[in-house]
């Protein structure tokens, strides 16, 4: 029987890569209590590239006390995602590269009124994993 492969969890792979690279909380949900700066990764879809790889679309959110701080953190998270892609690993997943779909943009979140939020969207080209 042929090997069964499933898409890698892009959210977890990116959280792992960013957590190892930056000294702020990075997760897939909003932390409680909220630190002055933190990041969140949200998977927003993607497409299958071929039989063994996918292009996962991920939104990176950066929250901070100031707009400039949120922008800089978001840009830094994108840069570290791209560096991880160039290294060939996104967390524990083989990565063939990271493309930026949308650069950091100011997108306030009404449910977090005490923090500025900038978001960016990337596509991570990831190898599938064994089922």
C-alpha positions, 0 to 999 in steps of 0.5 A: 500500500502507498504511504498515506500523507496528510497536510502538516499543521502549519500553525503549530510549525510556525508557532514553534519556529517563531517561539524559538526566534523571538522573546515574546509569547507566540500562540494560536490564541490570545493569551490571558493575562495579556503581556505588553507584546505578543503574537498569534498565528492563524491558519487561513487555508491554502492549497495542495502543491503536489502529492507530497507538499502543500502551500499553507496560508497563515496570518501572523498577528502582532499586538503591542502597546504602540502602533509602531511596536505592533508594526515592528513585531509583525515585520520581525515575525514575517522576517523570521518566518522567511528565514525559517523557510530559507533554512528548510525547516519551519519548526519540525516540518520540512519547508520549501520556502515562505512567500509573503502574501500581504505585508504588515497592515494596521488592523485593530481588533475590537475585542482587544481595545488596549493593544494595537494589532498589525497583521501579515499573511504568508504562504509556507510551502510545507512537506506533508507528514505521515498519517 
